[in-house]
Amino acid sequence: MDQRTKDPHAPPPHAPSPDAPTHGAAGDGAPAGAPPMAGPVALFVQVTQSLMDLISRETQLLESRRPSEVQPLQGEKARLTAEYQKLLNVLKAHESALLGPKDSAVRRHLRQVMETFRRVVAYHARLVGRLKSVCEGVVNAISEEANRQRRDSVPHYGRDARMAYGRAGSVRSLSLDSEA
């Protein structure tokens, strides 16, 4: 039984590094054990792998609490996503010609690639959802504290002779760390 079966929240397996040997027996650039693929099918697998690598990198940055380093990846992610969608539409339009019969090795390999991609995306989505929830909780706590301070404040005249709130003579400030 593998680690993902034991812990459903464990990160998905990371794709092999670009330095790892990925050539099949034919030397066609396909991963070892993959059937020979060409044209849109091979390009689709390559774009899917690149997108998985990028999403995995994003996930690592978020898990290591470095969200500011995610922003520079967004342009490449948008480009790969658009390319992925375009190639997926091509595969759907010419399915039987490009993928062969229903039980072909190409279809089986494509299913494996897509299943791995779904796991990577699902884990990333859960992580982003948890981080969003945490951020919303922090914002709500800050808002509640600011409201509490306002309720607990004493009205008084400020330096400009207008009604002000807060403890007379005290200065209250609230700041947020933009890197958090």
C-alpha positions as CSV (number, residue, x, y, z in Angstrom):
1,M,0.0,0.0,0.0
2,D,1.5,3.4,-1.0
3,Q,1.7,6.5,1.2
4,R,-1.3,8.3,-0.6
5,T,-3.6,5.3,0.3
6,K,-2.6,5.6,4.0
7,D,-2.9,9.4,4.2
8,P,-5.4,11.0,1.9
9,H,-3.9,14.4,2.7
10,A,-0.3,13.5,1.8
11,P,1.2,15.5,-1.1
12,P,1.0,13.7,-4.4
13,P,4.1,12.2,-5.8
14,H,6.3,14.8,-7.4
15,A,7.1,14.4,-11.0
16,P,10.6,13.4,-12.0
17,S,13.1,16.2,-12.2
18,P,14.0,17.5,-15.7
19,D,17.4,15.9,-15.2
20,A,16.0,12.4,-14.7
21,P,16.2,10.1,-17.8
22,T,12.8,10.1,-19.4
23,H,13.4,8.5,-22.8
24,G,11.7,5.3,-23.7
25,A,13.4,2.5,-25.6
26,A,12.7,4.3,-28.9
27,G,14.5,7.4,-27.6
28,D,11.4,9.5,-28.6
29,G,11.3,11.6,-25.5
30,A,8.5,9.6,-23.9
31,P,8.8,8.4,-20.3
32,A,10.2,5.0,-19.8
33,G,7.4,2.4,-20.4
34,A,5.2,4.8,-22.3
35,P,4.0,3.8,-25.7
36,P,5.4,5.7,-28.7
37,M,3.5,8.9,-29.2
38,A,3.8,11.7,-31.7
39,G,2.1,15.0,-32.7
40,P,-0.7,16.4,-30.5
41,V,-0.7,13.5,-28.1
42,A,3.0,13.7,-27.3
43,L,2.7,17.5,-27.0
44,F,-0.4,17.1,-24.7
45,V,1.5,14.8,-22.4
46,Q,4.5,17.2,-22.3
47,V,2.3,20.2,-21.6
48,T,0.4,18.3,-18.9
49,Q,3.8,17.3,-17.3
50,S,5.0,20.9,-17.4
51,L,1.8,22.1,-15.8
52,M,2.1,19.4,-13.1
53,D,5.7,20.4,-12.4
54,L,4.7,24.1,-12.1
55,I,1.7,23.3,-9.8
56,S,3.9,21.1,-7.6
57,R,6.4,24.0,-7.4
58,E,3.6,26.3,-6.4
59,T,2.5,23.8,-3.8
60,Q,6.0,23.5,-2.3
61,L,6.2,27.3,-2.1
62,L,2.9,27.6,-0.3
63,E,3.7,24.8,2.1
64,S,7.1,26.4,2.9
65,R,5.2,29.7,3.6
66,R,6.7,31.6,0.7
67,P,3.5,32.8,-1.1
68,S,5.3,35.9,-2.5
69,E,7.4,33.6,-4.7
70,V,4.3,32.2,-6.3
71,Q,3.3,35.4,-8.2
72,P,6.1,35.2,-10.8
73,L,4.9,31.7,-11.8
74,Q,1.4,32.9,-12.7
75,G,2.2,34.0,-16.3
76,E,3.7,30.6,-17.2
77,K,0.8,28.8,-15.5
78,A,-1.7,30.8,-17.6
79,R,0.2,30.0,-20.8
80,L,0.5,26.3,-20.0
81,T,-3.2,26.2,-19.0
82,A,-4.3,27.8,-22.3
83,E,-2.0,25.4,-24.2
84,Y,-3.4,22.4,-22.2
85,Q,-7.0,23.4,-23.0
86,K,-6.2,23.9,-26.7
87,L,-4.5,20.5,-27.0
88,L,-7.3,18.8,-25.0
89,N,-9.8,20.2,-27.5
90,V,-7.7,18.8,-30.4
91,L,-7.6,15.4,-28.8
92,K,-11.4,15.4,-28.2
93,A,-12.1,16.5,-31.8
94,H,-9.9,13.8,-33.3
95,E,-10.0,11.2,-30.5
96,S,-10.2,8.0,-32.5
97,A,-7.5,9.1,-35.1
98,L,-5.0,10.3,-32.4
99,L,-5.6,7.8,-29.6
100,G,-6.5,4.6,-31.4
101,P,-8.9,1.9,-30.2
102,K,-10.5,2.1,-26.7
103,D,-8.0,-0.3,-25.1
104,S,-4.8,1.1,-26.8
105,A,-1.6,1.6,-24.9
106,V,-1.7,5.3,-25.8
107,R,-5.1,5.7,-24.1
108,R,-3.9,3.7,-21.0
109,H,-0.9,5.9,-20.7
110,L,-2.9,9.1,-21.2
111,R,-5.3,7.9,-18.4
112,Q,-2.3,7.4,-16.1
113,V,-1.0,10.9,-16.9
114,M,-4.5,12.4,-16.3
115,E,-5.0,10.6,-13.0
116,T,-1.7,11.9,-11.7
117,F,-2.6,15.4,-13.0
118,R,-5.9,15.2,-11.2
119,R,-4.3,14.2,-7.9
120,V,-1.7,17.1,-8.1
121,V,-4.5,19.6,-8.9
122,A,-6.8,18.3,-6.1
123,Y,-4.0,18.4,-3.5
124,H,-3.1,21.9,-4.6
125,A,-6.8,23.0,-4.5
126,R,-7.2,21.6,-0.9
127,L,-4.0,23.5,0.2
128,V,-5.2,26.8,-1.4
129,G,-8.6,26.3,0.3
130,R,-7.0,25.8,3.7
131,L,-4.7,28.8,3.3
132,K,-7.7,30.9,2.2
133,S,-9.6,29.8,5.2
134,V,-6.7,30.7,7.5
135,C,-6.3,34.1,5.9
136,E,-10.0,34.9,6.2
137,G,-9.8,33.9,9.9
138,V,-7.0,36.3,10.5
139,V,-8.8,39.1,8.7
140,N,-12.0,38.4,10.7
141,A,-10.0,38.4,14.0
142,I,-8.4,41.7,13.1
143,S,-11.7,43.2,12.2
144,E,-13.3,42.0,15.4
145,E,-10.5,43.4,17.5
146,A,-10.7,46.8,15.7
147,N,-14.5,46.8,16.4
148,R,-13.9,45.8,20.0
149,Q,-11.4,48.6,20.5
150,R,-13.9,51.1,18.9
151,R,-16.7,49.9,21.2
152,D,-14.5,50.1,24.2
153,S,-13.2,53.5,23.4
154,V,-14.3,56.7,25.1
155,P,-15.6,59.6,23.1
156,H,-13.5,62.8,23.5
157,Y,-12.6,65.9,21.7
158,G,-9.5,65.6,19.5
159,R,-6.9,68.1,18.6
160,D,-9.1,69.7,15.9
161,A,-11.9,70.1,18.5
162,R,-14.0,67.4,16.8
163,M,-15.5,64.4,18.5
164,A,-13.0,61.5,18.4
165,Y,-13.0,57.9,19.8
166,G,-10.3,56.1,21.7
167,R,-8.7,56.8,25.0
168,A,-7.9,60.5,25.3
169,G,-4.3,61.1,24.6
170,S,-3.6,57.6,23.3
171,V,-2.8,56.6,19.7
172,R,-4.2,53.4,18.3
173,S,-2.8,51.9,15.1
174,L,-3.3,48.7,13.3
175,S,-0.9,47.4,10.6
176,L,-0.8,44.3,8.5
177,D,2.3,42.6,7.2
178,S,1.9,42.5,3.5
179,E,4.2,39.5,3.2
180,A,2.0,37.3,5.4
